Amino acid sequence: MNRIALKSPKESVALIAALFTSFSDIGGHTSAYQPAVLSVKEDICFGTSWLQLGEISLKPSPGLNNESEVVLAENAVRYGFYEWKLADYEDLQRQCFSIMGFHAQTDNEAEDRAKDTIRRALHSVIDVAMRLGLLFPQFDADIVEAMPFNRPTTVIADTNAVGKGGVDFLIRFLYPAARLKIPAIVAMEILNQSDNFFSKRRRALTKNVKPKQKPGILFDHVVSQASQRALLRFELHSDIEVERSPLFSDPLRSAFTPDKDKDWNDLNLSAPVKSYCDRLILETARQHLTTVAAGHPVMLMTGDEGLARMTLAEGMHPLFFHAGGSYQKYGTVLTGTRFHPFTGEVFSIPLPWLLWELAVTFGNARLGFEDGSRFFEVRAINQDLNWQPFHAKEDLLQVSWRGFEPNQYGGLEKQPVAILTKADVSAKDRQTSQQPESASKKTTIQEHTRKPPKSRPKLGPFNVHTVYRFDLNVLMDFIPDLLDKGTVPVSCEGTPFQKRGIKRKTISRYLGFLATGGFIIEVGGRIQATDSMHQLWEAMKVRDLPRAFQCLRQVPSLNDFFERLEKERRIEIDPKAPERDRPSPAYVQIAELCGHGLQLPHDGMYGTFSNPTMLEFVDAALKAYEKNLKSDEYILTGLWLETLVVDHGVHPIKARDRLAEAQAAGMLERYTQGSTPDTRFDRHTMTLLNVQDGRPVVAKVCLYHGDFIIPGKASVSIRLVRK
């Protein structure tokens, strides 16, 4: 009997791992499992048959501390320790022709056209690998040289780039320098493809489908659903900010203008002209050039040679990639763990991501064994399942499995971290105070004379109300080390703590901070990162400060600090006061880098929780400017930023972003001058989150040096004019 449930990729890790461990050839701790067959099915075209795409071999790590077999299998599924032996292209064609009732050799012209459509549909298997990062698009040397590595560049994507993995490559490896803009015509093209597919599907469910109609249904399915999922992923499950054209400014609107001219009637969406759609995409890029500052690069990303040539002819630079060469990868082995193409860092593609992508592309994906006794299946289209928006937001698909049952706790021997509340501490104090003095002395003597038990170190206990004081830079070194290794000993041997010579008592401050926030757990005497830590680190990698702030608020003592800062607006920091009466320096730094506070020398810590609209910011910016204006038209940039903090609660990061937006919108004009930093204000610094070589780092910036407002330009003084 099949078990059925709605699950996300993260929630399916334990199930997929159990599939392999339940059919393991070797008992106990193993590093090899029987390969599972990866198959897909399109209900209308394949019926009850499955198209086998190859085999998945799980390659768990040997383990560092005798972890259980299930733990190793789950880590392999979660962190991409697998190989996909992709089927040969000829084998896929034979399978597909046989399933859909076509002969390999025929003289029938209509059947030959149908088989050509099938061949094009099968290319979607490689497109899946490209979107996930199992394969990379191919760029020539000139294109690589022009890629936006550091200088901000707007990239306009066409429909081809969305469906064939070009945009995924940009998001994964070139963001945030690359700013993505998707024209409205691209979304409309994809919506039109999806509408065509579902129209054919609805007819097929009520009438018998002729064999010659099936290839068209299959092609429309794999193209439309894969592209639509890509758009949803960009919006809901990635950290990139997709730029869109303002209302009525997209050249697409002319396609819908009622006109009796026959030439215009031929341009409706029910009969789209591809070259016209390409022209609209190019016009969006040309129009964007007129709205950005002079010198700001704008590129058009496409895998279409015709559109790339048209882009060159219009005097623009195409970010052209070639997907055809990747189709030679059929019959090869793809791995779920890869190297970053530019930095060499290791990144992974979890196995559930592959199953989910294939399921949406074809309708159904299955991982199982040839005897059919055990399998894990994912369904994206089902008549019995009514789709809801939260399914897309949570990436929920219908899964079913047979022949095995997952361990209740995912195979992990989780040791809950002991967290002490105020009530626990008070009760412990009362119990100690009520003991007779003799009993207390006796206990103390016994504690000093008895031999310590031979037990492994434990994580905790930690008090949720303890204010943890630590070096934020050290913590930022420990987190990626833990994420890269998967687990580390509770003693923290071999971690940055040990390399820096940090004592155990001090290490407990770092671990207490992470444990009380739910970022780490103890698993079999080892520290393991939770999903919360992964979410925090991903947010930091793309400098998504609001999301990082929400993750960090899970630490109770840090949340208490934020609430106090938001309520009081200013916290006095007296360097002569006892340490317990001063905020943790790490908490102050975290507030600054998250954009919710700023410490001013000899003044205190100010909360910056204000998030003004553009109009509100323009008024606040001019008030702060005019307040400090004297005989000269220019004021110190740092003074202006600090006035916004003190008087209006606007953080310098928000001020910088809003200033750029107001200038681009024509509401405010900004002038700067001066390149010699004023050394009187060298202590007026702010903690900033940067990314170096793909890894978040903590940096210090002096607000009075001026290069914070305009990176790369030392603008010590600023002048503002309302427009």
C-alpha positions as MATLAB code, in Angstrom:
seq = 'MNRIALKSPKESVALIAALFTSFSDIGGHTSAYQPAVLSVKEDICFGTSWLQLGEISLKPSPGLNNESEVVLAENAVRYGFYEWKLADYEDLQRQCFSIMGFHAQTDNEAEDRAKDTIRRALHSVIDVAMRLGLLFPQFDADIVEAMPFNRPTTVIADTNAVGKGGVDFLIRFLYPAARLKIPAIVAMEILNQSDNFFSKRRRALTKNVKPKQKPGILFDHVVSQASQRALLRFELHSDIEVERSPLFSDPLRSAFTPDKDKDWNDLNLSAPVKSYCDRLILETARQHLTTVAAGHPVMLMTGDEGLARMTLAEGMHPLFFHAGGSYQKYGTVLTGTRFHPFTGEVFSIPLPWLLWELAVTFGNARLGFEDGSRFFEVRAINQDLNWQPFHAKEDLLQVSWRGFEPNQYGGLEKQPVAILTKADVSAKDRQTSQQPESASKKTTIQEHTRKPPKSRPKLGPFNVHTVYRFDLNVLMDFIPDLLDKGTVPVSCEGTPFQKRGIKRKTISRYLGFLATGGFIIEVGGRIQATDSMHQLWEAMKVRDLPRAFQCLRQVPSLNDFFERLEKERRIEIDPKAPERDRPSPAYVQIAELCGHGLQLPHDGMYGTFSNPTMLEFVDAALKAYEKNLKSDEYILTGLWLETLVVDHGVHPIKARDRLAEAQAAGMLERYTQGSTPDTRFDRHTMTLLNVQDGRPVVAKVCLYHGDFIIPGKASVSIRLVRK';
ca = [
       0.000    0.000    0.000;
       1.297    3.456   -0.933;
       1.684    6.124    1.743;
       0.760    9.618    0.459;
       1.571   13.046    1.889;
       2.323   16.656    0.952;
       5.979   17.401    1.582;
       8.693   19.896    0.757;
      12.194   18.867   -0.386;
      13.625   19.415    3.115;
      10.904   17.296    4.698;
      11.624   14.432    2.295;
      15.289   13.952    3.189;
      14.573   11.251    5.788;
      12.235    9.392    3.411;
      14.741    9.308    0.551;
      17.528    8.211    2.899;
      15.296    5.446    4.277;
      14.696    4.213    0.722;
      18.414    3.512    0.305;
      19.111    2.193    3.807;
      16.129   -0.169    3.676;
      17.657   -1.852    0.631;
      21.311   -1.708    1.689;
      23.559   -4.559    0.582;
      25.759   -4.131    3.631;
      24.521   -4.019    7.194;
      25.702   -1.584    9.821;
      27.897    1.317    8.799;
      28.149    1.350    5.045;
      29.522    3.614    2.391;
      27.730    2.010   -0.568;
      24.125    1.274   -1.432;
      22.446   -0.418   -4.340;
      21.823    2.203   -7.057;
      18.223    3.318   -7.439;
      16.547    3.828  -10.806;
      15.467    7.397  -11.590;
      12.330    7.550  -13.749;
       9.779   10.104  -14.938;
       6.251    9.865  -16.306;
       3.861   12.119  -18.186;
       0.333   10.859  -17.488;
      -1.216   11.636  -20.875;
       1.718   10.596  -23.072;
       3.247    7.682  -21.137;
       0.161    6.161  -19.522;
       1.362    3.780  -16.822;
       4.877    3.427  -18.261;
       7.959    5.122  -16.836;
      10.869    6.631  -18.752;
      14.124    5.605  -17.066;
      16.631    8.479  -16.953;
      19.474    6.524  -15.354;
      20.616    5.491  -11.893;
      21.249    7.372   -8.656;
      24.091    6.087   -6.475;
      24.309    7.437   -2.943;
      27.881    8.116   -1.778;
      27.793    8.798    1.979;
      30.899   10.057    3.734;
      32.756    7.564    5.968;
      31.732    9.501    9.089;
      33.889   10.956   11.821;
      32.396    9.590   15.022;
      30.718    6.262   14.248;
      27.465    7.882   13.177;
      24.629    5.533   12.361;
      24.025    4.403    8.820;
      20.855    6.472    8.586;
      22.662    9.643    9.703;
      25.255    9.185    6.969;
      22.568    8.471    4.377;
      20.568   11.553    5.358;
      23.658   13.743    5.141;
      24.398   12.294    1.704;
      20.873   13.117    0.508;
      20.926   16.567    2.112;
      24.412   17.641    0.986;
      24.509   16.164   -2.519;
      26.737   13.120   -1.962;
      25.337   11.187   -4.929;
      26.036   10.402   -8.571;
      23.539   10.386  -11.411;
      24.523    8.021  -14.201;
      22.551    9.601  -17.006;
      21.055    7.313  -19.656;
      22.309    7.495  -23.249;
      20.345    9.793  -25.532;
      19.705    6.964  -27.999;
      18.378    4.795  -25.174;
      16.032    7.576  -24.038;
      14.763    7.962  -27.605;
      14.117    4.220  -27.964;
      12.281    4.127  -24.643;
      10.171    7.161  -25.488;
       9.328    6.000  -29.030;
       8.288    2.601  -27.684;
       6.166    4.032  -24.854;
       4.383    6.461  -27.195;
       3.870    3.922  -29.990;
       6.351    5.121  -32.617;
       8.794    3.025  -34.603;
      12.484    3.876  -34.614;
      12.670    3.739  -38.425;
       9.837    4.994  -40.626;
       9.208    6.725  -43.934;
       6.109    8.508  -42.655;
       6.733   12.272  -42.779;
       4.161   13.084  -40.073;
       5.655   10.464  -37.773;
       9.141   11.847  -38.392;
       7.942   15.306  -37.341;
       6.408   13.801  -34.200;
       9.684   12.082  -33.345;
      11.574   15.346  -33.830;
       9.238   16.910  -31.283;
       9.971   14.043  -28.883;
      13.712   14.560  -29.319;
      13.363   18.246  -28.470;
      11.266   17.359  -25.423;
      13.974   14.976  -24.199;
      16.445   17.863  -24.152;
      14.558   19.038  -21.079;
      16.420   16.391  -19.051;
      19.643   18.311  -19.612;
      17.797   21.582  -19.014;
      16.846   20.259  -15.558;
      20.518   19.595  -14.815;
      21.407   23.102  -16.037;
      18.803   24.797  -13.842;
      19.961   22.883  -10.767;
      23.672   23.491  -11.335;
      24.552   19.865  -12.108;
      25.766   21.264  -15.435;
      26.867   24.783  -16.359;
      25.957   26.826  -19.449;
      28.840   27.283  -21.860;
      30.219   30.804  -22.373;
      33.062   31.903  -24.606;
      36.055   33.788  -23.214;
      34.778   37.183  -24.371;
      31.476   36.694  -22.536;
      33.232   35.523  -19.356;
      35.425   38.637  -19.423;
      32.324   40.832  -19.672;
      30.469   39.094  -16.829;
      29.394   41.294  -13.904;
      31.681   40.071  -11.121;
      32.063   43.323   -9.160;
      30.530   46.208  -11.070;
      26.719   46.325  -10.728;
      25.126   45.348  -14.029;
      21.497   44.958  -15.050;
      20.844   41.706  -16.902;
      17.678   41.406  -19.007;
      16.671   37.744  -19.377;
      14.731   36.253  -22.268;
      12.448   33.199  -22.157;
      15.221   30.898  -23.316;
      17.471   31.959  -20.427;
      14.710   31.251  -17.899;
      13.987   27.716  -19.098;
      17.493   26.523  -19.916;
      19.253   27.480  -16.705;
      20.952   30.705  -17.716;
      19.145   32.784  -15.098;
      19.767   30.140  -12.424;
      23.494   30.378  -13.202;
      23.323   34.151  -12.873;
      21.521   33.977   -9.516;
      23.786   31.283   -8.133;
      27.161   32.692   -9.168;
      26.881   36.344  -10.278;
      24.399   37.866   -7.826;
      24.387   40.498   -6.280;
      26.583   42.273   -8.852;
      24.140   41.090  -11.515;
      20.691   42.647  -11.147;
      18.025   40.562  -12.818;
      15.231   42.119  -14.860;
      12.576   39.907  -16.436;
      10.424   41.671  -19.059;
       6.661   41.215  -18.881;
       6.647   39.563  -22.308;
       8.735   36.685  -20.926;
       6.185   35.940  -18.222;
       3.391   36.237  -20.796;
       5.137   33.843  -23.185;
       5.508   31.285  -20.406;
       1.901   31.799  -19.315;
       0.784   31.305  -22.909;
       2.779   28.060  -23.165;
       1.253   26.842  -19.914;
      -2.254   27.722  -21.092;
      -1.695   25.778  -24.326;
      -0.540   22.735  -22.371;
      -3.442   22.706  -19.926;
      -5.932   23.204  -22.760;
      -4.556   20.113  -24.496;
      -4.469   18.224  -21.193;
      -8.114   18.990  -20.410;
      -9.169   17.778  -23.855;
      -7.054   14.645  -23.468;
      -8.731   13.773  -20.162;
     -12.163   13.749  -21.813;
     -11.275   12.324  -25.231;
      -8.939    9.650  -26.521;
      -5.606   11.139  -27.521;
      -4.255   10.214  -30.932;
      -0.611    9.063  -30.942;
       0.409   11.929  -33.235;
      -0.901   14.448  -30.658;
       1.159   13.092  -27.766;
       4.556   14.550  -28.769;
       3.088   18.058  -28.825;
       1.530   17.574  -25.384;
       4.825   16.259  -24.003;
       6.800   19.171  -25.428;
       4.338   21.786  -24.147;
       4.396   20.122  -20.715;
       8.159   20.066  -20.219;
       8.699   23.577  -21.597;
       5.829   25.409  -19.908;
       5.911   23.813  -16.467;
       9.698   23.956  -16.123;
       9.773   27.647  -17.056;
       6.841   28.479  -14.795;
       8.536   26.730  -11.874;
      11.706   28.706  -12.610;
       9.801   32.001  -12.353;
       8.216   30.915   -9.066;
      11.603   29.821   -7.744;
      13.164   33.194   -8.559;
      10.400   34.972   -6.676;
       9.721   32.650   -3.736;
      12.780   30.505   -3.116;
      15.785   32.615   -4.045;
      17.189   35.745   -2.465;
      17.577   37.731   -5.647;
      15.451   40.815   -6.178;
      13.802   40.634   -9.590;
      13.326   44.035  -11.207;
      10.119   44.584  -13.135;
       8.986   47.337  -15.448;
       6.756   50.009  -13.880;
       3.115   50.091  -14.934;
       2.547   51.169  -18.559;
       6.252   51.576  -19.240;
       6.797   48.149  -20.785;
       6.677   48.107  -24.593;
       4.519   44.970  -24.286;
       1.440   47.141  -23.790;
       1.393   48.106  -27.467;
       0.676   44.463  -28.303;
      -2.668   44.735  -26.533;
      -3.730   48.113  -27.943;
      -6.985   47.645  -29.890;
      -6.355   48.401  -33.533;
      -8.274   47.569  -36.698;
      -5.080   47.295  -38.685;
      -4.640   43.707  -39.868;
      -0.926   43.832  -39.027;
      -1.762   44.490  -35.371;
      -4.392   41.759  -35.270;
      -1.733   39.217  -36.175;
       0.193   40.053  -32.999;
      -2.275   38.724  -30.398;
      -1.018   36.272  -27.778;
      -3.070   33.381  -29.150;
      -0.830   33.430  -32.223;
       2.464   34.929  -31.031;
       5.156   35.895  -33.482;
       8.450   34.813  -31.973;
      10.554   37.494  -33.610;
       8.176   40.141  -32.311;
       8.461   38.772  -28.767;
      12.236   38.869  -29.090;
      11.979   42.448  -30.297;
       9.919   43.379  -27.235;
      12.550   41.855  -24.959;
      15.264   43.834  -26.711;
      13.163   47.007  -26.491;
      12.840   46.468  -22.735;
      16.637   46.393  -22.512;
      16.938   49.533  -24.650;
      14.310   51.321  -22.567;
      16.101   50.364  -19.350;
      19.252   52.017  -20.692;
      17.423   55.345  -20.725;
      16.449   55.096  -17.029;
      19.818   54.224  -15.493;
      22.839   56.386  -14.852;
      25.277   56.937  -17.674;
      27.841   54.168  -17.826;
      25.687   51.604  -16.000;
      26.100   48.350  -17.982;
      22.993   46.605  -19.319;
      23.296   43.126  -20.837;
      20.754   40.798  -22.424;
      21.021   37.145  -21.394;
      19.931   34.644  -24.015;
      20.721   31.254  -25.467;
      19.094   32.236  -28.783;
      21.660   32.995  -31.482;
      19.190   35.132  -33.442;
      18.412   37.367  -30.479;
      22.115   37.566  -29.597;
      22.911   38.777  -33.135;
      20.056   41.284  -32.957;
      21.422   42.554  -29.629;
      24.876   43.090  -31.122;
      23.338   44.881  -34.099;
      21.599   47.266  -31.680;
      24.910   48.178  -30.033;
      24.344   46.207  -26.825;
      26.317   43.362  -25.267;
      24.601   39.946  -25.095;
      25.320   37.585  -22.215;
      25.091   34.647  -24.604;
      25.324   31.056  -23.405;
      25.331   27.854  -25.417;
      23.184   24.982  -24.166;
      23.657   22.687  -27.159;
      27.068   21.447  -26.047;
      25.610   20.200  -22.798;
      23.399   17.774  -24.700;
      26.550   15.714  -25.213;
      26.404   14.925  -21.476;
      23.912   12.110  -22.002;
      25.484    8.840  -20.922;
      27.877   10.544  -18.488;
      27.906   10.736  -14.689;
      26.746   13.913  -12.952;
      27.510   14.547   -9.303;
      25.518   16.434   -6.689;
      28.632   18.111   -5.285;
      30.375   20.627   -7.543;
      32.934   23.410   -7.538;
      32.006   27.068   -7.870;
      33.139   28.000  -11.419;
      34.831   31.237  -10.311;
      35.948   30.796   -6.688;
      36.528   27.042   -6.541;
      34.368   26.640   -3.435;
      32.310   23.486   -3.053;
      28.535   23.728   -3.353;
      25.927   20.989   -3.404;
      22.622   20.150   -5.055;
      20.477   18.145   -2.606;
      18.912   15.038   -4.100;
      15.315   16.189   -3.336;
      15.887   19.234   -5.555;
      16.504   16.937   -8.516;
      13.355   14.906   -7.849;
      11.204   18.023   -7.426;
      12.527   19.611  -10.620;
      11.924   16.451  -12.656;
       8.461   15.993  -11.144;
       7.344   19.471  -12.174;
       8.958   19.176  -15.606;
       7.366   15.824  -16.527;
       4.526   15.534  -14.024;
       5.890   12.589  -12.024;
       9.330   11.483  -10.823;
      10.218    8.232   -9.114;
      13.284    6.868   -7.347;
      13.156    3.143   -6.723;
      14.486   -0.288   -7.481;
      13.841   -2.393  -10.549;
      11.742   -4.988   -8.747;
       9.214   -2.252   -7.910;
       8.955   -3.301   -4.262;
      10.416   -0.067   -2.908;
      10.101    3.408   -4.368;
       9.703    7.088   -3.538;
       7.501    9.042   -5.946;
       6.819   12.758   -6.388;
       3.765   14.033   -8.262;
       3.332   17.607   -9.452;
       0.051   17.164  -11.357;
      -2.801   15.181   -9.880;
      -6.533   15.450  -10.517;
      -7.226   14.611   -6.871;
      -5.043   17.441   -5.557;
      -6.417   20.973   -5.559;
      -3.531   23.402   -5.923;
      -3.241   26.207   -3.382;
      -0.830   29.196   -3.316;
       0.882   27.938   -0.167;
       1.940   24.835   -2.118;
       4.168   27.045   -4.260;
       5.362   29.136   -1.316;
       6.412   26.057    0.675;
       7.414   24.063   -2.451;
       4.989   21.301   -1.497;
       4.341   18.389   -3.845;
       2.476   15.141   -3.345;
       4.825   12.310   -2.422;
       4.127    8.615   -2.005;
       6.303    5.702   -0.981;
       6.078    1.943   -0.713;
       8.098   -0.872    0.809;
       9.843    0.995    3.611;
       9.168    3.206    6.596;
      11.375    6.114    7.678;
      12.791    6.226   11.159;
      10.564    8.331   13.408;
      13.402   10.726   14.184;
      15.136   10.503   10.843;
      17.762    8.151   12.247;
      19.358   10.887   14.338;
      20.069   10.291   17.987;
      19.272   13.894   18.847;
      20.220   15.073   22.286;
      18.127   18.099   23.215;
      20.306   20.988   24.303;
      19.633   21.780   27.944;
      18.189   25.288   28.102;
      17.724   26.874   31.528;
      15.004   29.453   32.117;
      14.884   31.897   35.010;
      12.527   29.558   36.865;
      15.031   26.701   36.500;
      17.872   28.828   37.844;
      15.787   30.078   40.793;
      14.696   26.556   41.706;
      18.289   25.358   41.595;
      19.379   28.237   43.843;
      16.601   27.493   46.353;
      17.528   23.817   46.435;
      21.168   24.670   47.155;
      20.320   27.218   49.857;
      18.003   24.777   51.675;
      20.704   22.101   52.064;
      22.317   21.832   55.531;
      25.832   23.220   55.704;
      27.266   19.810   56.596;
      25.522   18.191   53.671;
      26.809   20.913   51.400;
      30.379   20.379   52.652;
      30.031   16.618   52.305;
      28.849   17.010   48.745;
      31.742   19.322   47.984;
      34.274   16.835   49.434;
      32.748   13.991   47.428;
      32.829   16.051   44.261;
      36.559   16.705   44.720;
      37.531   13.164   45.727;
      35.553   10.997   43.351;
      36.916   10.236   39.911;
      35.289   12.077   37.053;
      33.052    9.827   34.971;
      34.342    8.801   31.586;
      31.637   10.332   29.452;
      31.669   12.386   26.301;
      31.210   16.158   26.547;
      27.662   17.459   26.439;
      26.292   20.557   24.788;
      24.852   22.782   27.510;
      23.128   23.567   29.715;
      22.650   27.151   28.612;
      20.579   29.924   30.152;
      18.293   31.626   27.644;
      18.642   34.954   29.467;
      22.441   34.977   29.516;
      23.967   37.833   27.539;
      26.711   36.134   25.543;
      29.896   38.108   24.940;
      32.106   36.905   22.113;
      34.103   37.947   19.067;
      31.747   38.159   16.094;
      34.599   37.552   13.633;
      35.393   34.225   15.308;
      31.736   33.206   15.132;
      31.708   34.051   11.415;
      34.673   31.692   10.987;
      33.059   28.868   12.955;
      29.703   28.826   11.141;
      31.038   28.036    7.621;
      33.473   25.527    9.131;
      30.537   23.693   10.720;
      28.436   23.883    7.559;
      31.296   22.592    5.400;
      32.067   19.656    7.704;
      28.467   18.781    8.524;
      29.261   17.964   12.151;
      32.047   18.774   14.620;
      32.838   17.315   18.062;
      31.208   18.948   21.074;
      34.764   19.596   22.276;
      35.236   21.681   19.073;
      38.520   19.973   18.199;
      39.778   20.945   14.763;
      37.553   24.031   14.580;
      38.570   27.713   14.348;
      38.137   27.880   18.137;
      40.999   25.434   18.671;
      43.140   27.016   15.958;
      42.817   30.400   17.675;
      43.645   28.900   21.072;
      40.282   29.810   22.605;
      39.604   28.169   25.968;
      36.683   25.864   26.606;
      34.922   28.322   28.911;
      35.008   30.988   26.222;
      33.887   28.517   23.544;
      30.749   27.867   25.598;
      29.709   31.481   24.992;
      29.654   30.921   21.240;
      27.876   27.579   21.559;
      25.391   29.003   24.061;
      24.489   31.809   21.683;
      23.935   29.362   18.812;
      22.152   26.719   20.904;
      19.662   29.075   22.540;
      18.793   30.394   19.090;
      18.142   26.892   17.758;
      21.028   27.062   15.291;
      22.833   23.930   16.548;
      21.870   20.626   18.140;
      23.800   17.719   19.598;
      23.706   14.507   17.582;
      25.601   11.545   19.010;
      28.162   13.660   20.830;
      28.666   15.979   17.876;
      27.409   19.436   17.015;
      25.204   19.658   13.936;
      23.758   22.727   12.243;
      19.993   23.033   12.007;
      17.907   24.361    9.133;
      17.779   27.690   10.986;
      21.550   28.041   10.675;
      21.414   27.182    6.978;
      18.728   29.842    6.479;
      20.758   32.404    8.433;
      23.916   31.720    6.438;
      22.126   31.815    3.085;
      20.568   35.152    4.051;
      23.990   36.521    4.978;
      25.574   35.257    1.762;
      23.227   37.405   -0.295;
      23.110   40.202    2.298;
      19.390   39.770    2.877;
      19.473   41.798    6.092;
      15.742   41.606    6.976;
      15.805   37.821    6.748;
      19.063   37.565    8.701;
      17.564   39.838   11.366;
      14.522   37.583   11.758;
      16.765   34.512   12.035;
      18.958   36.115   14.708;
      15.957   37.190   16.765;
      15.510   33.524   17.646;
      18.265   34.024   20.253;
      16.223   35.074   23.328;
      18.866   37.317   24.912;
      19.563   39.042   21.592;
      15.840   39.495   21.011;
      15.577   41.078   24.483;
      18.307   43.520   23.449;
      16.476   44.370   20.210;
      13.180   44.900   22.039;
      14.839   47.180   24.573;
      16.556   49.129   21.807;
      13.296   49.526   19.888;
      11.426   50.647   23.016;
      13.991   53.049   24.483;
      15.446   54.271   21.151;
      18.745   55.009   22.916;
      20.812   52.890   25.293;
      23.613   54.589   27.140;
      26.910   52.708   27.043;
      29.199   53.723   29.885;
      32.677   52.203   29.392;
      33.323   52.553   33.140;
      30.177   50.642   34.135;
      30.420   46.958   35.160;
      30.341   44.543   32.252;
      26.969   43.114   33.280;
      25.408   46.584   32.916;
      26.699   47.097   29.386;
      25.324   45.544   26.182;
      27.373   42.775   24.631;
      29.722   44.270   21.999;
      28.754   41.377   19.728;
      25.060   42.274   20.073;
      25.878   45.885   19.197;
      27.731   44.732   16.077;
      24.884   42.419   15.075;
      22.384   45.271   15.422;
      24.576   47.468   13.212;
      25.133   44.936   10.451;
      21.407   44.024   10.418;
      20.492   47.683    9.985;
      18.689   48.106   13.309;
      21.135   50.097   15.403;
      24.217   52.295   15.433;
      26.617   53.081   18.268;
      27.871   56.668   18.345;
      31.080   57.387   20.300;
      30.442   59.115   23.647;
      26.700   59.108   22.964;
      25.297   55.589   23.172;
      23.481   53.013   21.074;
      20.591   54.223   18.916;
      17.845   52.021   17.517;
      17.172   52.408   13.798;
      13.938   50.533   13.213;
      12.402   53.170   10.936;
      11.740   52.087    7.360;
      10.487   55.266    5.645;
       8.860   55.450    2.259;
      10.646   57.395   -0.439;
       8.573   60.535    0.223;
       9.127   60.276    3.974;
      12.840   59.775    3.441;
      13.168   62.821    1.190;
      11.646   65.007    3.912;
      13.829   63.451    6.633;
      16.978   63.698    4.496;
      16.439   67.390    3.791;
      15.677   68.131    7.457;
      18.897   66.400    8.541;
      20.811   68.271    5.834;
      19.351   71.683    6.684;
      19.868   71.142   10.425;
      23.638   70.937    9.932;
      23.870   73.486    7.121;
      26.067   76.499    7.855;
      27.730   78.974    5.539;
      28.865   76.320    3.092;
      26.373   74.402    0.959;
      28.118   71.129    1.792;
      28.013   69.258    5.115;
      29.956   66.223    6.291;
      28.417   63.017    4.948;
      28.955   61.217    8.250;
      27.255   64.029   10.168;
      24.242   63.823    7.870;
      24.009   60.046    8.339;
      24.307   60.295   12.120;
      21.617   62.994   12.247;
      19.269   60.666   10.373;
      20.014   58.014   12.988;
      19.480   60.256   16.023;
      16.510   62.330   14.834;
      14.679   59.961   12.510;
      15.812   56.424   13.388;
      16.996   55.742    9.838;
      19.992   53.418    9.574;
      22.861   54.457    7.253;
      22.229   51.407    5.047;
      18.581   52.406    4.553;
      19.660   56.022    4.049;
      22.114   55.027    1.326;
      19.549   52.879   -0.496;
      16.711   55.400   -0.203;
      18.995   58.208   -1.375;
      19.859   56.270   -4.531;
      16.166   55.501   -5.138;
      15.117   59.120   -4.602;
      17.787   60.326   -7.003;
      16.791   57.751   -9.642;
      13.135   58.794   -9.244;
      14.053   62.448   -9.774;
      12.902   63.547   -6.312;
      16.284   64.485   -4.898;
      19.602   65.523   -6.368;
      22.811   64.524   -4.618;
      26.143   66.305   -4.981;
      29.358   65.211   -3.273;
      32.863   66.573   -2.997;
      36.092   66.043   -1.094;
      38.384   63.048   -1.170;
      40.537   63.649    1.921;
      39.118   61.749    4.913;
      38.621   63.761    8.084;
      40.718   61.957   10.717;
      38.875   63.615   13.621;
      36.049   61.136   13.235;
      37.979   57.894   12.729;
      36.164   56.328   15.701;
      32.759   56.924   14.078;
      32.618   53.487   12.502;
      29.859   51.033   11.711;
      29.857   47.244   11.435;
      28.951   46.152    7.929;
      28.236   42.760    6.374;
      30.322   42.083    3.264;
      30.825   39.043    1.069;
      34.325   37.956    0.053;
      34.864   34.941   -2.197;
      31.248   33.959   -1.655;
      31.560   33.964    2.152;
      30.018   36.539    4.534;
      32.531   38.566    6.534;
      32.270   41.378    9.072;
      33.854   44.702    8.091;
      34.196   48.157    9.607;
      33.405   51.325    7.670;
      33.984   54.925    8.740;
      30.901   56.999    7.978;
      32.950   60.203    7.689;
      35.228   58.898    4.943;
      32.387   59.193    2.467;
      33.011   55.995    0.493;
      30.027   54.347    2.166;
      27.463   56.440    0.258;
      29.156   55.954   -3.124;
      31.379   52.837   -3.134;
      34.776   53.524   -4.629;
      34.428   57.299   -4.317;
      35.537   59.187   -1.206;
      32.735   61.745   -0.875;
      33.431   63.390    2.463;
      30.859   66.177    2.001;
      27.345   66.073    0.604;
      24.807   68.546   -0.732;
      21.112   67.769   -1.247;
      18.617   69.616   -3.441;
      14.906   68.848   -3.732;
      13.802   68.535   -7.348;
];
